[in-house]
């Protein structure tokens, strides 16, 4: 789910109770992250999901926060991770993007988590803003992806 002309996608029908979801945001680029968070919440509200939002310092901390949340006794059905990294003049961008995405995937696989990821990795802020608005919203797409994982898990049975 990553093309600029893609439709938001269909919100899946879920078996069972409304899900409990933790949204983890890295609001370094506040306007962009707030826009994607609004999109994610709008999707979650369509399925009456209970959701809570927490903030971390930056994209690099998203995977760490996901692991921390998975280790608690809070029964979250899924997680939506939201952040933005804008390319600068150094290799820092490549390091942060790669390690953040690899860390998120590792946490999801190791802990068997239903995760939707809206970590934008862009060349300039205008690209990010274009993906955080009402017409094209990566936060909403990430929430739908996460809900589809929850639907799959509920259909197949608890791990």
C-alpha positions in Angstrom: 0.0 0.0 0.0 2.3 2.7 -1.1 1.4 4.3 -4.4 0.2 7.9 -4.5 -2.8 7.1 -6.6 -4.0 4.1 -4.5 -7.3 4.2 -2.8 -7.4 4.0 1.0 -8.6 0.4 0.9 -11.5 -1.3 2.4 -11.8 -1.6 6.2 -12.2 -5.3 7.0 -15.0 -6.8 8.9 -13.8 -8.2 12.2 -15.0 -11.3 14.0 -15.5 -10.7 17.8 -15.2 -7.7 20.0 -13.9 -4.4 18.8 -10.1 -4.4 18.9 -7.9 -2.6 21.3 -5.2 -0.7 19.5 -2.1 1.2 20.5 -1.0 4.0 18.2 2.7 4.8 18.6 3.8 8.1 17.1 7.2 9.7 16.6 6.1 13.4 16.1 9.4 14.9 15.0 7.4 16.3 12.0 4.3 17.2 14.1 2.1 18.4 11.2 2.7 15.3 9.1 2.4 12.8 12.0 -0.7 14.5 13.4 -2.3 14.2 10.0 -1.5 10.5 9.7 -2.7 9.9 13.2 -6.0 11.5 12.4 -6.3 9.2 9.4 -5.6 6.2 11.5 -8.1 7.2 14.2 -10.8 7.7 11.6 -10.3 4.2 10.3 -10.2 2.7 13.8 -13.4 4.6 14.7 -15.2 2.8 11.8 -14.8 -0.5 13.6 -15.4 1.0 17.1 -11.8 0.1 18.1 -10.6 1.2 21.5 -7.4 3.1 20.8 -4.8 4.9 22.8 -1.9 7.1 21.4 1.6 7.4 22.9 4.5 9.4 21.6 8.2 8.5 21.4 11.1 10.8 20.6 11.7 9.8 17.0 11.5 7.1 14.3 14.4 5.2 15.8 12.4 4.6 19.0 9.3 3.2 17.3 10.6 -0.4 17.4 11.7 -0.1 20.9 8.3 1.2 22.0 6.6 -1.6 20.1 8.7 -4.2 22.1 8.0 -2.4 25.4 4.3 -2.4 24.6 4.3 -6.1 23.7 6.1 -7.0 26.9 3.4 -5.4 29.1 0.3 -7.1 30.4 -1.9 -4.7 28.3 -4.0 -6.8 25.9 -3.6 -4.8 22.6 -4.9 -6.6 19.5 -2.8 -4.5 17.3 -0.4 -1.5 16.8 -0.2 1.3 14.4 3.3 3.0 14.1 3.5 6.5 12.7 6.5 8.7 11.9 8.4 10.5 9.2 12.1 10.7 8.2 13.1 13.4 5.8 16.4 12.9 3.8 19.2 15.2 4.8 22.7 15.6 3.6 24.3 12.8 5.6 24.0 9.0 5.8 22.0 9.4 9.0 18.8 9.1 6.9 19.7 5.7 5.5 20.7 4.4 8.9 17.6 5.6 10.7 15.2 4.3 7.9 16.8 0.9 7.6 17.2 0.2 11.3 13.7 1.6 12.2 11.9 -0.6 9.6 14.1 -3.6 10.3 13.4 -3.2 14.0 9.7 -2.9 13.6 9.5 -6.0 11.4 11.7 -8.0 13.8 9.5 -6.9 16.8 6.3 -7.9 14.9 7.7 -11.2 13.9 9.3 -12.1 17.3 6.3 -11.1 19.3 3.7 -12.2 16.7 2.1 -8.8 16.6 -0.5 -7.3 14.2 1.2 -4.1 13.1 0.5 -1.4 10.5 3.3 0.9 9.7 3.2 4.5 8.5 6.8 5.5 8.7 7.3 7.8 5.8 10.8 8.0 4.3 10.9 10.9 2.0 13.2 13.2 0.1 11.5 16.4 1.2 8.7 17.5 3.6 6.2 18.2 0.8 6.2 14.5 -0.1 5.3 13.7 3.5 2.5 16.3 3.7 1.0 14.9 0.5 0.7 11.5 2.3 -0.8 12.8 5.5 -3.9 14.6 4.2 -7.5 13.8 3.8 -7.3 12.4 0.3 -4.1 10.3 0.7 -3.3 9.2 4.2 -0.7 6.7 5.1 -1.9 6.6 8.7 -5.3 5.4 7.5 -3.7 2.8 5.2 -1.5 1.5 8.1 -4.6 1.2 10.3 -6.4 -0.8 7.6 -3.3 -3.1 7.1 -3.2 -3.7 10.9 -7.0 -4.4 11.0 -6.5 -7.0 8.1 -3.9 -8.7 10.2 -6.2 -8.8 13.2 -9.0 -10.2 11.0 -6.6 -12.9 9.7 -5.5 -13.8 13.2 -9.1 -14.0 14.5 -10.1 -16.1 11.5 -7.3 -18.6 11.9 -7.4 -18.6 15.7 -5.3 -17.2 18.5 -1.5 -17.9 18.4 
